[in-house]
Amino acid sequence: MPGTELFDQMEIDAVCDVLRRKMVHRYSSHAARAGVYRVSEFETALAKRVGSRHALAVSNGTSALFVGLKAMGIGPGDEVITSAFTFIATVEAIIGCGAIPVLADVDETLGMDPASVARKITPRTKAIMPVHMFGAATRMEPLLELGRTYGIPVVEDSCEVTGGTYKGKALGTFGLWGTYSFDPNKYVTTGEGGAIVTDDEELYTKMEYYHDHGHVHRLDIERGAEDKCGLGLNFRMSEIEGALGLVALKKMDTALSLLRSTKRKVLDGVAGTGLTPRPVPNPEGDIATHIVFLLPSAEAAKRFQAVTAECGMPVGIIGENTWHYAKHWKALHMLSGQSIGGSTAPSYAPETMAQTEAVLSRAVFYCPSLLTSDETVAKMIGALKAGAKAVL
Ligand SMILES: Cc1ncc(COP(=O)(O)O)c(C=O)c1O
């Protein structure tokens, strides 16, 4: 479902405008740019869209997570609880801060199981980071409640769900901060890009400094003459990406309705077959990038996959997804029991993820493109029906 499928003259014009004006840096040349700041415009539009006080555009979703964690002071000796079902960037951002990722199991919603999270809390836990995966929300109330009970901030890896909502509120705006990714695989894409949203003024200021070497950004001070408020790194978004982001936000609702319409057609088409769709905590706010079904067992999922392949529309099995499941990350497993930031990491061996395995090994999915034709929808429905007939 990459947003590039909807690219047209609007993106070409937006990028050419930046190139023609030769203003690719978001902060420099105040006098020459005649008041045009595309990244700032994008931040304002994004914050408005999700209902957050602040949005900071950054270079990608990974850096959004890293900057968010750094700004709240996560460092050596700290533990951050996150999901075993996520993209590896989530744990890399935590490790990048010198902190220890602690992986909680998911339940059938594919979001973190609050009971598993509760079991992982220790005096060193400094954040709980749910990850909203494959288009839908994690159930937020129990996690926010845990956060309140133990005085631990909840932060959201909402990189996969820009535009998604839970009970009418934008995903990414439930915790202290939330992140979005606009990488080339996302339906809202700027090529590479990301953002952090927060209502916390002080935190936002720290993020803003940190993402640009600690520089103070003021329109009355030219780049190079500004003060530094501390150390940071460079995670700036360029004006080219900002311009693309503005167009992507304009197209977001069209993209969402395309994805939702495809999902609706497929779910309607398989009604009565006995197939169980993933229980989605936010049916009205699901961005519908993925269509997931839960089968009775891992064996059933494998047979189901084979039958759908014979129909020319093979489903994926989430448990076999090497990108999004910690069971497959050998580079992380090797850190089991090793020192991270001076503290000892827990075991990340696949056996520690038995509950997650029990769900993901029987979860099958399609990830439709934005421009899925009715013919393809019919083919998907046919394959799913054949699979259901064979295994249920
Ligand atoms: C859950 C999750 N977190 C973080 C990221 C990282 O985003 P990016 O690729 O923009 O660095 C992704 C990207 O796929 C993701 O799916």
The ligand as an SDF file (V2000), in Angstrom:
LIG
                    3D

 16 16  0  0  0  0  0  0  0  0999 V2000
    6.3120   -0.2180   13.8380 C   0  0  0  0  0  0  0  0  0  0  0  0
    7.3850    0.5690   13.1590 C   0  0  0  0  0  0  0  0  0  0  0  0
    8.2200    1.3070   13.9080 N   0  0  0  0  0  0  0  0  0  0  0  0
    9.1940    2.0480   13.3430 C   0  0  0  0  0  0  0  0  0  0  0  0
    9.3840    2.0580   11.9720 C   0  0  0  0  0  0  0  0  0  0  0  0
   10.5350    2.8360   11.4090 C   0  0  0  0  0  0  0  0  0  0  0  0
   10.1620    3.7800   10.4700 O   0  0  0  0  0  0  0  0  0  0  0  0
   11.1980    4.2370    9.3210 P   0  0  0  0  0  0  0  0  0  0  0  0
   11.2560    3.1470    8.3050 O   0  0  0  0  0  0  0  0  0  0  0  0
   10.5800    5.4780    8.7620 O   0  0  0  0  0  0  0  0  0  0  0  0
   12.4910    4.5010    9.9700 O   0  0  0  0  0  0  0  0  0  0  0  0
    8.5500    1.3100   11.1610 C   0  0  0  0  0  0  0  0  0  0  0  0
    8.7190    1.3030    9.7070 C   0  0  0  0  0  0  0  0  0  0  0  0
    8.3530    0.4310    8.9810 O   0  0  0  0  0  0  0  0  0  0  0  0
    7.5220    0.5320   11.7580 C   0  0  0  0  0  0  0  0  0  0  0  0
    6.7150   -0.2420   11.0230 O   0  0  0  0  0  0  0  0  0  0  0  0
  1  2  1  0
  2  3  1  0
  2 15  2  0
  3  4  2  0
  4  5  1  0
  5  6  1  0
  5 12  2  0
  6  7  1  0
  7  8  1  0
  8  9  2  0
  8 10  1  0
  8 11  1  0
 12 13  1  0
 12 15  1  0
 13 14  2  0
 15 16  1  0
M  END
$$$$
